[in-house]
Amino acid sequence: MVKTYKKSRFKEISSKIFEPIALGLLALLFIIPSITVINLEPITKNLKQFTDVLGVTTSSEIIVDLVGGTHEILSSEKVYREDDGNYTYQAVLTKRESDFYSKPILEIQNRTDEEKSITFMGTTINPTQSDIGLIINDQSYRLQKANGESEDVEILLRPQSKYIVYLTVESLIGVQFSEDFEMEIIIQQ
Amino acid sequence: MSILLKKALKLSILPAILMIAGKFVGIMALIISYNLQFEVGNEINGIFSTQIFLSDEVSTLFVNSISDLSMILILGIPTIYMIIRTTIFQDTMNNPRTIAKIVKFNILKWVTSNNTTFLKIFIWTTFLLISSIIVISNAINGQTYIWVGITSGILSLLSIWGLIKTFEIETDKVYPNNSKHSYY
């Protein structure tokens, strides 16, 4: 009698413990494949061209690549290489609450043996009460003020170095519509 | 732990694996068959952050579209199959005409047993719906061909309709429709 009671009591307690875990597992079974599929989507990138047999690249370029990934307010990221050697970055800033947002957007590599200057010019089509800027090497730069006024950002790239560029968006008020953001990346020859 | 939860966990494993496999195999098959230049990277932080890089925009759009389609078809075909089989099976019990048609098409063996539950169809439809949302949002953002987005939308709408139909069949078992039965 006591044994049966203990057994049923154990069953009751264990079900109380395992049920929330099982529910969490079930949710994960839906979430994990979704995130994996989103991250598996191919991204366009300038793939490295190794031409030297000794493993040393002979390329002498500034390479701008998309970091990719997902973000709550940044979507449809694209980067194009123009005929003149400069790049254009495009993205859509979706509707958002008033907050500060940041995302790694570009990876810039200076494969040359000399210091190179690079200029960023980025704006949205309409001013939306959002401060838009960049963070490169823990240094913040402002691209567009809340009133829509834009500024150029010029940085120096050290030889044989790699930089991750973050795009920052600080919205003072909630924005209820999507807007296109475009940034020109001009490489000084 | 409740039986329903145990069963749901068990039934969710296969579509979860197929969802990832459909996308991944689709990408790899296209890369290999079209001999595309690619790179596997991990440039974003967090778990499940493996990324596939392709060298040009046209190949990226093509590979993404066809791999999305393969994922949708891998999840959609079994879901539609299960819905059709369950619907025909239930219809044979209520309608002698259906039995006659089934005998005519020589598919009686196919519908003599039904091991497909409502829960199974519900889980597969949910996975199909999640995949369709991803594909449709890709199509809207221009990362997938529009026709792939439309196909996945139609497939998910069909399976939702089938799911509702299966739900009606299941509830009819518990609460039979009075107008169909004459007890007097």
Contacts between the chains, C-beta under 8 A, distances in Angstrom:
chain1	res1	chain2	res2	distance
A	15	B	1	5.4
A	15	B	2	7.7
A	18	B	1	4.9
A	19	B	1	5.5
A	19	B	2	6.9
A	19	B	5	6.7
A	22	B	1	5.5
A	22	B	5	5.0
A	22	B	6	7.4
A	22	B	9	6.1
A	23	B	5	6.9
A	25	B	9	6.2
A	26	B	5	6.9
A	26	B	8	5.8
A	26	B	9	5.6
A	26	B	12	6.4
A	29	B	9	7.2
A	29	B	12	4.3
A	29	B	13	6.8
A	29	B	16	4.9
A	30	B	12	7.1
A	30	B	16	7.3
A	30	B	126	7.0
A	30	B	127	7.4
A	30	B	130	6.6
A	32	B	16	7.1
A	32	B	48	6.5
A	33	B	16	4.7
A	33	B	17	8.0
A	33	B	19	4.3
A	33	B	20	5.1
A	33	B	127	7.5
A	33	B	130	7.8
A	34	B	19	7.9
A	34	B	130	5.5
A	34	B	134	6.8
A	35	B	47	7.9
A	35	B	48	5.1
A	36	B	20	5.2
A	36	B	23	7.8
A	36	B	48	4.6
A	37	B	19	6.3
A	37	B	20	6.5
A	37	B	23	4.9
A	37	B	71	6.8
A	37	B	131	7.1
A	37	B	134	5.9
A	38	B	134	6.2
A	39	B	44	7.4
A	39	B	48	5.8
A	39	B	49	5.6
A	39	B	50	6.4
A	39	B	51	6.3
A	40	B	20	7.7
A	40	B	23	5.2
A	40	B	24	6.2
A	40	B	27	6.7
A	40	B	50	7.0
A	40	B	51	7.7
A	40	B	52	6.4
A	40	B	67	7.9
A	41	B	52	7.9
A	41	B	64	5.5
A	41	B	138	7.1
A	41	B	143	6.7
A	42	B	27	6.5
A	42	B	38	7.7
A	42	B	52	4.7
A	42	B	53	7.0
A	42	B	54	4.9
A	42	B	59	7.9
A	42	B	60	4.8
A	42	B	63	5.1
A	42	B	64	5.5
A	42	B	67	8.0
A	43	B	51	5.9
A	43	B	52	7.2
A	43	B	53	5.4
A	43	B	54	7.3
A	43	B	60	6.8
A	44	B	53	7.4
A	44	B	54	6.0
A	44	B	55	7.3
A	44	B	56	6.3
A	44	B	57	5.1
A	44	B	60	4.6
A	45	B	39	6.9
A	45	B	41	8.0
A	45	B	53	3.8
A	45	B	54	7.2
A	45	B	55	7.2
A	46	B	55	7.2
A	47	B	37	5.6
A	47	B	38	7.6
A	47	B	39	5.4
A	47	B	53	6.4
A	47	B	54	8.0
A	47	B	55	4.9
A	48	B	39	7.7
A	67	B	43	5.3
A	67	B	44	6.4
A	68	B	43	6.9
A	68	B	44	6.6
A	68	B	51	5.7
A	69	B	43	7.7
A	69	B	44	3.6
A	69	B	49	7.1
A	69	B	51	7.5
A	75	B	141	5.9
A	76	B	141	4.4
A	76	B	142	6.6
A	76	B	143	7.3
A	78	B	57	7.7
A	80	B	57	7.9
A	92	B	141	7.5
A	104	B	43	7.8
A	104	B	44	7.3
A	107	B	43	6.8
